[in-house]
Amino acid sequence: MLRMKQLSLAQKLIALSTVTSLIALLIASSAWVLDSWISSRESLRQEVQALSKLIADRSNAALAFDDIQLANQNLDTLSALPNIVTDCIYDKDGNLFADYHRIAAPTRECALQSSSAAAPVDDSAIYLYESVMLDESVIGTMFIHSDLSRVYRQRNHAVISALLIFFLAGLAAYGISSRLQRVISAPVRELSIVAKQVADQHNYQVRAAKHSDDELGLLVDAFNEMLETIDIQNRSLTNSRDQLESLVEKRTSELQSSNKELEAFCYSVSHDLRAPLRGISGFSQILLEDYREVLDHNGKDYLNRVVSSANRMGDLIDELLSLSRVSRCALNPESINMSELTLKVVDELQQGAEHTMQIDVQPDITAYGDPTLIRSVLDNLIGNALKYSSKKDAGRVEFGQSQQDGQTVYWVCDNGVGFDMQYADKLFSPFQRLHGAEEFEGTGVGLATVARVVRRHGGKVWARSEIDQGACFYFTLDTGDMTKFDTD
């Protein structure tokens, strides 16, 4: 079966057609040989039976007049028939009267058969008894034995003829099958060649030739229709791809232009706005120092507010520039020990603090990302946790990781003032604050920076909190190819 599967379609058709023809011919030849054998044997039996009757009729006179010589002359005529082995004539008392034999020791065979009431059963020979009649009276019996040598010769001749016919018919069946199979295999082979050409070259404009209107013709039509459909879709996809590439180039150009404008804006903010702010703050400070005696209490208060506002504006400019750099700087990812980095951030943030808090950091936490940007995430999250827990008598900040749906989630939790979850969507937008500046200082840009850094690392950030029950901020980082997150 495995060998058959490895043959080509043409070889399979030839093999099936030839084998089928040979099997049918073998059955027919076997039936013919068997029929020839049966017919030859029956013909010989009838011939021997007619001969025995003829000799019996001619031997009645010899038995009646006890003429043994006449009986032997009648029997000697059997010598012309090579298939007759033995012929014996018995008188009415069962005694051997005359005999003919082709082989030695016939007397013993005749003696054995003299007492038999019926012919012995033997598939290899023919045995017959014939009564010798005179005036409707039985005066003797004749026993005749014929072998089947002539039948065997005829059978062998039939077998040889059948084998010769079988061989010649097999050659003819193979030759005819080799020619006729092309009607089926040639169109299929052409179809397979076209299919391979389509698969190798992705050329959907080729078509298979149709040779008939039968099932193969329908198959070719369906195949060509499929190629036409694929070709139309392919051209459509090519056009769409070209349009998409053109659109991407256009959007890339616009983005590059926007980035240049953003850089120019950042340059303007950094240089053009800082100078006036420094002037406002500086001259206000000079007024406070040089004209302290001239200014009344309200004047001093106004100038202090001007200085404070100028300083706050400077802080906002710094935060905006930092947020802009986060969006534009290139990523340099590497393995990060988050636990060690968190401890460094905590030490720096707690320097000069009025009182220390309980800080719990899980050990041996690692991540993959840009160390500078990840540090800014920890700076903002831990800074907020320390700030909003500072009014608690026993403030506590925790950093750790957990597994959710097969993904590593990093978190920073505190037991501070918390917030109302209905305003959680505002947390990660610039300048959106849930607490007033008089309650907790800040610019409202820190969490927006966190969100942009996390997005650039292919992750996401979210928060859970209750008022006066603390807050937890969660974020994930993609551990794959960080270059794919090099745009915001």
C-alpha positions in Angstrom: 0.0 0.0 0.0 2.8 2.4 0.8 4.5 1.6 -2.5 1.2 2.3 -4.3 1.0 5.7 -2.6 4.5 6.7 -3.9 3.5 6.1 -7.6 2.4 8.9 -9.9 -1.2 9.2 -11.0 -0.3 7.8 -14.5 1.5 4.8 -12.9 -1.5 4.2 -10.6 -4.0 4.3 -13.5 -1.8 1.9 -15.6 -1.3 -0.4 -12.6 -5.0 -0.5 -11.7 -6.2 -1.0 -15.3 -3.6 -3.7 -16.0 -4.2 -5.6 -12.7 -8.0 -5.4 -13.2 -7.7 -6.8 -16.8 -5.3 -9.6 -15.7 -7.6 -10.6 -12.8 -10.6 -10.8 -15.1 -8.6 -12.7 -17.7 -7.3 -15.1 -15.0 -10.8 -15.9 -13.9 -11.9 -16.4 -17.5 -8.9 -18.6 -18.3 -9.4 -20.7 -15.2 -13.0 -21.2 -16.0 -12.1 -22.1 -19.6 -9.4 -24.6 -18.5 -11.8 -26.2 -16.0 -14.6 -26.4 -18.6 -12.2 -27.9 -21.1 -11.1 -30.5 -18.5 -14.7 -31.5 -17.7 -15.8 -31.5 -21.3 -12.8 -33.6 -22.4 -13.4 -36.1 -19.6 -17.1 -36.4 -20.4 -16.3 -36.8 -24.1 -13.9 -39.6 -23.4 -16.3 -41.3 -21.1 -19.0 -41.2 -23.8 -16.5 -42.5 -26.3 -15.4 -45.4 -24.1 -19.0 -46.2 -23.3 -19.9 -46.3 -27.1 -16.9 -48.4 -27.8 -17.7 -50.9 -25.0 -21.2 -51.3 -26.3 -19.9 -51.9 -29.8 -17.4 -54.5 -28.7 -20.0 -56.2 -26.5 -22.4 -56.4 -29.4 -19.7 -57.9 -31.6 -18.6 -60.4 -28.9 -22.0 -62.2 -28.3 -21.3 -64.6 -31.1 -17.9 -65.5 -29.7 -19.4 -66.2 -26.3 -22.4 -68.1 -27.8 -20.1 -70.4 -29.8 -17.2 -70.4 -27.3 -14.9 -68.9 -29.9 -12.1 -67.4 -27.9 -10.1 -66.5 -31.0 -13.0 -64.4 -32.3 -13.3 -62.7 -29.0 -9.6 -61.9 -28.9 -9.7 -60.5 -32.5 -12.5 -58.2 -31.4 -10.5 -57.0 -28.4 -7.3 -56.5 -30.5 -9.0 -53.7 -32.3 -8.5 -51.7 -29.1 -4.8 -51.4 -29.8 -5.5 -48.5 -32.0 -6.8 -46.6 -28.9 -3.8 -45.7 -26.6 -6.1 -44.7 -23.8 -7.6 -48.2 -23.3 -5.7 -49.9 -20.6 -7.7 -53.2 -20.1 -10.7 -54.9 -21.6 -12.0 -58.2 -20.2 -14.9 -60.4 -21.4 -16.5 -62.7 -18.8 -19.0 -65.5 -19.5 -22.3 -65.7 -17.8 -20.7 -67.5 -14.8 -18.2 -64.7 -14.3 -15.2 -66.6 -15.6 -12.6 -64.7 -17.7 -13.3 -65.6 -21.3 -11.0 -63.2 -23.2 -8.9 -60.1 -22.4 -6.9 -57.3 -23.9 -4.3 -55.3 -22.1 -2.0 -52.4 -22.9 0.3 -52.9 -19.8 1.6 -55.9 -17.9 -0.3 -58.0 -15.4 -3.8 -57.5 -17.0 -5.0 -60.9 -15.8 -4.8 -59.8 -12.2 -6.9 -56.7 -12.8 -9.4 -58.7 -14.8 -9.6 -61.2 -12.0 -10.1 -58.5 -9.4 -13.0 -57.0 -11.5 -14.7 -60.2 -12.3 -16.6 -60.3 -9.1 -17.5 -56.5 -9.1 -21.1 -55.7 -9.5 -20.4 -52.0 -10.4 -17.5 -50.0 -11.8 -14.9 -49.0 -9.2 -14.7 -45.3 -8.3 -11.5 -43.6 -9.4 -11.1 -40.0 -10.5 -7.9 -40.8 -12.4 -9.5 -43.3 -14.8 -12.7 -44.5 -16.4 -14.2 -48.0 -15.6 -17.2 -49.4 -17.4 -19.2 -52.7 -17.4 -21.3 -53.6 -20.4 -23.6 -56.7 -20.6 -23.2 -59.0 -23.7 -26.7 -59.8 -24.9 -28.0 -62.5 -27.2 -31.7 -62.6 -28.0 -32.4 -60.3 -25.1 -30.5 -62.7 -22.8 -27.3 -61.8 -20.9 -24.7 -64.3 -21.9 -21.6 -62.4 -20.5 -20.1 -59.2 -19.2 -17.4 -57.0 -20.5 -15.2 -54.7 -18.3 -13.3 -51.9 -19.9 -10.7 -49.6 -18.2 -9.5 -46.4 -19.9 -6.9 -44.0 -18.5 -7.2 -40.1 -18.8 -3.9 -39.5 -20.5 -5.6 -37.9 -23.5 -7.6 -35.7 -21.1 -4.4 -34.7 -19.3 -2.8 -33.8 -22.6 -5.7 -31.7 -23.5 -5.7 -30.1 -20.1 -2.0 -29.3 -20.3 -2.5 -27.9 -23.8 -5.3 -25.7 -22.5 -3.2 -24.5 -19.5 -0.3 -23.6 -21.8 -2.6 -21.8 -24.2 -4.3 -20.0 -21.3 -0.9 -18.9 -20.0 0.2 -17.7 -23.4 -3.0 -15.8 -23.9 -2.7 -14.4 -20.3 0.8 -13.1 -21.0 -0.1 -11.6 -24.4 -3.3 -10.1 -23.0 -1.3 -8.6 -20.1 1.1 -6.9 -22.5 -1.8 -5.7 -24.6 -3.6 -4.4 -21.4 -0.5 -2.6 -20.3 0.0 -1.0 -23.7 -3.6 0.1 -24.0 -3.7 1.3 -20.4 -0.5 3.3 -21.0 -2.3 5.2 -23.8 -5.7 5.5 -22.3 -4.5 6.8 -18.9 -3.3 9.9 -20.6 -6.9 11.0 -21.1 -7.1 11.3 -17.3 -3.5 11.8 -16.1 -2.5 14.4 -18.6 -5.0 17.1 -17.5 -4.4 16.3 -13.9 -0.6 16.6 -14.4 -1.0 19.9 -16.2 -3.2 21.1 -13.4 -0.6 20.1 -10.8 2.1 21.9 -12.8 0.1 25.1 -12.8 -0.6 24.7 -9.0 3.1 24.3 -8.3 3.9 27.3 -10.4 1.3 29.3 -8.4 2.7 28.1 -5.1 6.4 28.7 -6.0 6.1 32.0 -7.9 2.9 33.4 -6.4 1.8 34.1 -9.9 -2.0 34.1 -9.8 -2.5 35.2 -13.5 -1.7 31.7 -15.0 -4.6 29.5 -16.0 -4.9 25.7 -16.5 -6.0 24.4 -19.9 -9.4 22.7 -20.2 -9.5 19.5 -22.3 -12.9 18.1 -21.6 -16.4 18.9 -20.2 -16.4 16.1 -17.6 -15.5 16.2 -13.9 -11.9 17.1 -14.8 -13.2 20.0 -16.9 -15.3 21.2 -13.9 -12.3 20.9 -11.7 -10.2 23.0 -14.0 -12.9 25.6 -14.3 -13.2 25.8 -10.5 -9.4 26.0 -10.2 -9.2 28.8 -12.7 -12.0 30.7 -11.0 -10.2 30.4 -7.7 -7.0 31.8 -9.3 -9.0 34.7 -10.7 -10.6 35.4 -7.3 -7.2 35.3 -5.6 -5.6 37.5 -8.4 -8.3 40.1 -7.9 -7.9 40.0 -4.1 -4.1 40.2 -4.5 -4.3 43.2 -6.7 -6.7 44.8 -4.3 -4.4 44.1 -1.4 -1.4 45.4 -3.4 -3.3 48.6 -4.1 -4.3 48.8 -0.4 -0.8 48.2 0.7 0.6 50.9 -1.6 -2.0 53.3 -0.3 -1.2 52.3 3.2 2.5 52.8 2.7 1.8 56.1 1.1 -0.3 57.1 4.1 2.3 55.8 6.5 5.0 57.9 4.8 2.7 60.9 4.9 1.9 60.3 8.6 5.6 59.7 9.3 6.5 63.0 7.7 3.8 64.8 9.6 5.0 63.2 12.8 8.5 64.2 12.1 7.3 67.7 11.4 5.4 67.6 14.7 8.4 66.4 16.6 10.5 69.2 15.2 7.8 71.7 16.2 7.7 70.1 19.6 11.4 70.4 20.0 11.2 74.0 18.9 8.5 74.5 21.5 10.5 72.8 24.2 13.5 75.0 23.3 11.3 78.1 23.5 9.9 77.0 26.8 13.4 76.2 28.1 15.0 79.4 27.0 12.4 82.1 26.2 10.1 81.5 29.2 12.7 80.8 31.8 14.4 84.2 31.2 11.2 86.3 32.0 10.5 84.0 35.0 14.0 84.5 36.3 13.5 88.3 35.9 10.2 88.2 37.7 11.5 86.2 40.5 14.8 88.1 40.7 13.4 91.6 40.7 10.7 90.5 43.2 13.4 89.2 45.5 15.3 92.5 45.1 12.2 94.5 46.1 11.7 92.3 49.2 15.4 92.7 50.2 16.1 96.4 49.3 12.7 97.9 49.9 11.6 95.9 52.9 11.3 99.0 55.1 9.2 100.8 52.5 6.7 98.0 51.8 3.9 97.4 54.2 2.7 93.9 55.1 0.4 93.5 52.2 3.1 94.5 49.7 5.5 92.0 51.1 2.8 89.3 50.9 2.1 90.2 47.3 5.7 90.0 46.4 6.1 86.6 48.2 3.2 85.3 46.2 4.8 86.5 42.9 8.1 84.8 43.8 6.2 81.6 44.8 4.1 81.6 41.5 7.3 82.2 39.4 9.0 79.3 41.2 5.9 77.1 40.6 5.9 78.1 36.9 9.5 77.1 36.8 8.7 73.7 38.3 5.9 73.2 35.8 8.3 74.0 32.9 10.7 71.5 34.3 8.0 68.8 34.5 6.8 69.6 31.0 10.3 69.3 29.6 10.7 66.0 31.5 7.4 64.7 30.1 8.5 65.7 26.6 11.9 63.9 27.0 10.2 60.8 28.2 8.1 60.7 24.9 11.0 61.4 22.6 14.1 59.8 24.0 15.4 56.5 22.6 15.0 53.3 24.7 18.0 51.4 25.9 16.5 48.3 27.6 18.5 46.0 29.9 17.9 43.8 32.9 17.0 45.9 36.0 17.1 44.9 39.7 13.9 46.6 40.7 14.4 45.9 44.4 17.8 47.7 44.6 16.6 50.6 42.4 13.6 51.1 44.7 15.7 51.2 47.8 18.0 53.8 46.1 14.9 55.9 45.2 13.6 55.7 48.8 16.9 56.7 50.3 17.1 59.8 48.1 13.4 60.8 48.7 13.7 60.4 52.4 16.8 62.6 52.8 15.8 65.6 54.9 12.3 64.2 55.7 10.8 65.2 59.0 10.1 61.6 60.0 10.8 58.3 58.4 8.2 55.8 57.4 8.0 52.0 57.2 9.2 50.9 53.8 8.7 47.3 52.7 10.5 46.2 49.5 10.2 42.6 48.2 13.7 41.3 47.4 15.1 40.0 44.1 12.5 41.6 41.9 13.8 42.0 38.3 12.5 43.6 35.1 13.6 44.4 31.6 13.4 48.0 30.4 15.2 51.3 30.2 16.8 52.0 33.6 16.5 55.8 33.4 12.8 55.8 32.5 11.9 53.0 34.9 13.6 55.0 37.7 11.4 58.0 36.8 8.4 55.6 37.3 9.6 54.6 40.7 10.5 58.2 41.6 6.9 59.4 40.9 5.0 56.4 42.3 7.1 56.2 45.5 7.3 59.9 45.9 3.5 60.2 45.7 3.2 57.3 48.2 5.5 59.0 50.7 3.8 62.4 50.1 0.2 61.2 50.6 1.2 59.0 53.6 3.2 61.8 55.3 0.2 62.9 57.5 -0.3 59.4 58.9 1.1 58.7 62.3 2.4 55.3 61.1 3.0 55.8 57.4 3.8 52.7 55.3 4.9 52.2 51.7 5.2 48.8 50.0 6.8 47.8 46.7 6.4 44.3 45.3 5.3 42.1 42.4 2.6 39.4 41.8 1.4 37.2 39.0 -1.9 37.9 37.3 -3.1 35.8 34.3 0.5 34.6 33.7 1.9 38.2 33.6 4.1 39.9 36.1 2.5 42.9 37.8 4.5 45.4 39.8 2.8 47.5 42.5 3.4 50.4 44.9 1.0 50.7 47.8 0.6 53.1 50.7 -1.8 53.7 53.6 -2.3 57.4 52.9 -5.3 59.6 52.2 -6.3 57.6 49.1 -8.8 59.0 46.5 -12.3 58.5 45.1 -12.2 55.9 42.3 -14.8 57.7 40.3 -12.1 60.2 39.4 -9.4 57.6 38.7 -9.5 58.3 34.9 -8.0 61.7 35.6 -5.0 60.5 37.4 -2.7 59.9 34.4 -3.5 63.1 32.5 -1.2 66.1 32.8 -2.2 68.7 35.4 -5.1 66.6 36.7 -5.0 66.5 40.5 -7.4 65.0 43.0 -6.0 67.0 45.9 -5.4 70.8 46.1 -2.0 72.4 46.1 -2.6 73.9 49.6 -3.1 70.3 50.9 -0.3 68.5 49.0 2.2 70.2 46.8 2.8 69.0 43.2 2.4 69.8 39.6 0.1 67.0 38.4 2.5 65.8 35.8 4.2 62.9 37.6 1.5 60.2 37.0 1.2 61.3 33.3 5.0 60.7 33.0 4.5 57.2 34.6 1.7 56.4 32.1 3.9 57.4 29.1 6.9 55.4 30.3 4.8 52.3 30.9 3.1 52.6 27.5 6.5 52.9 25.8 7.5 49.7 27.5 4.4 47.9 26.1 2.7 47.8 29.5 -0.3 49.3 31.2 -0.9 51.2 34.5 -3.9 51.4 36.7 -4.8 52.2 40.3 -7.1 51.0 43.1 -8.0 53.1 46.2 -10.5 54.1 48.9 -10.7 57.4 50.6 -8.5 57.4 53.8 -7.6 53.7 53.1 -4.5 54.3 51.0 -3.9 53.6 47.3 -2.2 51.0 45.2 -0.7 51.7 41.7 -0.1 48.7 39.4 1.9 48.6 36.2 3.2 45.9 33.8 6.3 45.9 31.4 6.6 44.0 28.2 9.7 41.7 28.4 10.1 41.3 24.6 11.7 43.4 22.0 11.6 46.9 23.5 12.4 48.7 20.2 8.8 48.2 19.0 7.7 50.6 21.8 10.1 53.4 20.8 7.1 55.7 20.0 4.4 57.0 22.3 
